[in-house]
């Protein structure tokens, strides 16, 4: 994910320059070709179409292994800059009014959802990899179930050993009632996404409250249990953040191709009505 962590100042400067240049070009084009095109929105429409083509080039570039086409990082910057440019061109194309007609309204909704999902993805890509780095060693998403099962087995062995050594079931009862489900599945996905430590704080507070009921050996094993809980929480964080990094595309990509489908219909109808006009 490091290829996606960017120099925000450079991107911002380039975006401002490109937007201003494009708006000026659009205005000049409308003045020069208005008599030929008859409808000013045709100029902004074609500029918007080119911007969207460049935005869509990123997923296609990822599938093509040709170094001469530029790095994925470069195309991601093109994707981001042209995405902001497309927003400006979209409002110029309307121009700066609420869309009318069923197809225009639906296109506007699709475009808005696509932009929102893109902003969400950009935020995730910028923040989540850094948060994962702070958790230490990288954990592959596919290995998490096996590692979680290993921690569950270690925890249950520790609980059984405590019963045999001390004859007390205090820790075993707590594990069965409060921790068993925690070690069986991924937990607290949304709280990890928003970086909330509330579930861990609640669990550790409860466990610290058990200390007065434990003897020395049980307290030693309690510390081991807390260590396993912290390791399990790291797995949950990786599962939540890596899952979000992958799954936001399940929203963004279908919206992109749906938008292209209706853009094609929009172009056909726009030129069809123009040709059919008296």
LINBEL-V316976 format. One record per backbone hydrogen bond with DSSP energy under -0.5 kcal/mol. NH is the residue of the N-H (numbers start at 1). CO is the residue of the C=O. E is the energy in kcal/mol with one decimal. If there is no record, write none. Layout:
nh=[NH | NH]
co=[CO | CO]
e=[E | E]
This chain:
nh=[4 | 5 | 6 | 8 | 11 | 12 | 13 | 14 | 15 | 16 | 17 | 18 | 19 | 20 | 21 | 22 | 23 | 24 | 25 | 26 | 27 | 28 | 29 | 30 | 31 | 32 | 33 | 34 | 37 | 38 | 39 | 40 | 42 | 43 | 44 | 45 | 46 | 47 | 48 | 49 | 50 | 51 | 52 | 53 | 54 | 55 | 56 | 57 | 58 | 60 | 61 | 62 | 63 | 63 | 64 | 64 | 65 | 66 | 69 | 70 | 75 | 76 | 77 | 78 | 79 | 80 | 81 | 82 | 83 | 84 | 85 | 86 | 87 | 88 | 89 | 90 | 91 | 92 | 93 | 94 | 95 | 96 | 105 | 106 | 107 | 108 | 109 | 110 | 111 | 112 | 113 | 114 | 115 | 116 | 117 | 118 | 119 | 120 | 121 | 122 | 123 | 124 | 125 | 126 | 127 | 128 | 131 | 132 | 133 | 134 | 135 | 135 | 136 | 143 | 144 | 144 | 147 | 148 | 149 | 150 | 151 | 152 | 153 | 154 | 155 | 156 | 157 | 158 | 159 | 160 | 161 | 162 | 163 | 164 | 165 | 166 | 167 | 167 | 173 | 174 | 175 | 176 | 177 | 178 | 179 | 179 | 180 | 183 | 184 | 184 | 185 | 192 | 193 | 194 | 195 | 196 | 201 | 202 | 203 | 204 | 205 | 206 | 207 | 208 | 209 | 210 | 211 | 213 | 214 | 219 | 220 | 221 | 222 | 223 | 224 | 225 | 226 | 227 | 228 | 229 | 230 | 231 | 232 | 233 | 234 | 235 | 236 | 237 | 238 | 239 | 240 | 241 | 242 | 243 | 244 | 245 | 246 | 247 | 248 | 249 | 250 | 251 | 252 | 253 | 255 | 256 | 257 | 258 | 259 | 260 | 261 | 262 | 263 | 264 | 265 | 266 | 267 | 268 | 269 | 270 | 271 | 272 | 273 | 274 | 275 | 276 | 277 | 277]
co=[1 | 2 | 4 | 6 | 7 | 8 | 9 | 10 | 11 | 12 | 13 | 14 | 15 | 16 | 17 | 18 | 19 | 20 | 21 | 22 | 23 | 24 | 25 | 26 | 27 | 28 | 29 | 30 | 33 | 34 | 37 | 38 | 39 | 40 | 40 | 41 | 42 | 43 | 44 | 45 | 46 | 47 | 48 | 49 | 50 | 51 | 52 | 53 | 55 | 56 | 57 | 58 | 59 | 60 | 60 | 61 | 63 | 64 | 66 | 67 | 71 | 72 | 73 | 74 | 75 | 76 | 77 | 78 | 79 | 80 | 81 | 82 | 83 | 84 | 85 | 86 | 87 | 88 | 89 | 90 | 91 | 91 | 101 | 102 | 103 | 104 | 105 | 106 | 107 | 108 | 109 | 110 | 111 | 112 | 113 | 114 | 115 | 116 | 117 | 118 | 119 | 120 | 121 | 122 | 123 | 124 | 127 | 128 | 129 | 130 | 131 | 132 | 133 | 140 | 140 | 141 | 143 | 144 | 145 | 146 | 147 | 148 | 149 | 150 | 151 | 152 | 153 | 154 | 155 | 156 | 157 | 158 | 159 | 160 | 161 | 162 | 162 | 163 | 169 | 170 | 171 | 172 | 173 | 174 | 174 | 175 | 175 | 179 | 180 | 181 | 181 | 188 | 189 | 190 | 192 | 191 | 197 | 198 | 199 | 200 | 201 | 202 | 203 | 204 | 205 | 207 | 208 | 210 | 211 | 215 | 216 | 217 | 218 | 219 | 220 | 221 | 222 | 223 | 224 | 225 | 226 | 227 | 228 | 229 | 230 | 231 | 232 | 233 | 234 | 235 | 236 | 237 | 238 | 239 | 240 | 241 | 242 | 243 | 244 | 246 | 247 | 248 | 248 | 249 | 251 | 252 | 253 | 254 | 255 | 256 | 257 | 258 | 259 | 260 | 261 | 262 | 263 | 264 | 265 | 266 | 267 | 268 | 269 | 270 | 271 | 272 | 273 | 274]
e=[-1.8 | -1.4 | -0.6 | -1.1 | -2.1 | -2.6 | -2.6 | -2.5 | -2.5 | -2.4 | -2.4 | -2.7 | -2.9 | -2.4 | -2.6 | -2.6 | -2.7 | -2.2 | -2.5 | -3.0 | -2.2 | -2.5 | -2.8 | -2.4 | -1.9 | -2.6 | -2.8 | -0.8 | -3.1 | -2.7 | -1.6 | -0.5 | -1.8 | -1.3 | -1.1 | -2.4 | -2.0 | -2.0 | -2.7 | -2.1 | -2.1 | -2.2 | -2.3 | -2.0 | -2.1 | -2.1 | -2.4 | -0.8 | -1.0 | -0.9 | -2.7 | -1.9 | -0.7 | -0.7 | -0.5 | -0.9 | -0.6 | -1.4 | -2.1 | -2.0 | -1.9 | -2.1 | -1.7 | -2.0 | -2.5 | -2.4 | -2.7 | -2.6 | -1.3 | -1.8 | -2.2 | -2.4 | -1.4 | -1.6 | -2.5 | -2.4 | -1.7 | -1.9 | -2.4 | -1.2 | -0.7 | -4.0 | -2.5 | -2.3 | -2.7 | -2.6 | -2.4 | -2.6 | -2.8 | -2.5 | -2.6 | -2.4 | -2.4 | -2.5 | -2.6 | -2.0 | -2.6 | -2.4 | -2.5 | -2.6 | -2.4 | -2.4 | -2.7 | -2.0 | -1.9 | -2.2 | -1.8 | -2.4 | -2.0 | -1.6 | -0.5 | -1.0 | -1.6 | -1.3 | -0.7 | -0.9 | -2.3 | -2.8 | -2.1 | -2.0 | -2.0 | -2.2 | -2.3 | -2.2 | -2.5 | -2.4 | -2.3 | -2.1 | -2.3 | -2.4 | -2.5 | -2.0 | -1.8 | -2.1 | -2.3 | -2.5 | -0.5 | -2.2 | -3.1 | -1.9 | -2.6 | -2.5 | -2.2 | -2.7 | -0.7 | -1.6 | -2.1 | -1.7 | -0.9 | -0.5 | -1.6 | -2.1 | -1.9 | -2.0 | -1.0 | -3.6 | -2.4 | -2.5 | -2.3 | -2.9 | -2.0 | -2.0 | -2.3 | -2.4 | -1.4 | -1.2 | -1.0 | -2.1 | -1.9 | -2.2 | -1.9 | -1.9 | -2.2 | -1.8 | -1.4 | -2.3 | -2.3 | -1.8 | -1.9 | -2.2 | -2.1 | -1.7 | -2.3 | -2.3 | -1.7 | -1.7 | -2.1 | -2.3 | -2.3 | -2.6 | -2.5 | -2.8 | -2.4 | -1.6 | -1.9 | -2.2 | -1.4 | -3.0 | -1.7 | -0.8 | -1.4 | -1.2 | -2.2 | -2.5 | -1.4 | -1.8 | -2.0 | -2.3 | -2.2 | -1.9 | -1.8 | -1.9 | -2.2 | -2.3 | -1.5 | -2.3 | -2.8 | -2.2 | -2.4 | -2.6 | -2.5 | -2.2 | -2.6 | -1.4 | -2.5 | -2.0 | -0.7 | -0.7]
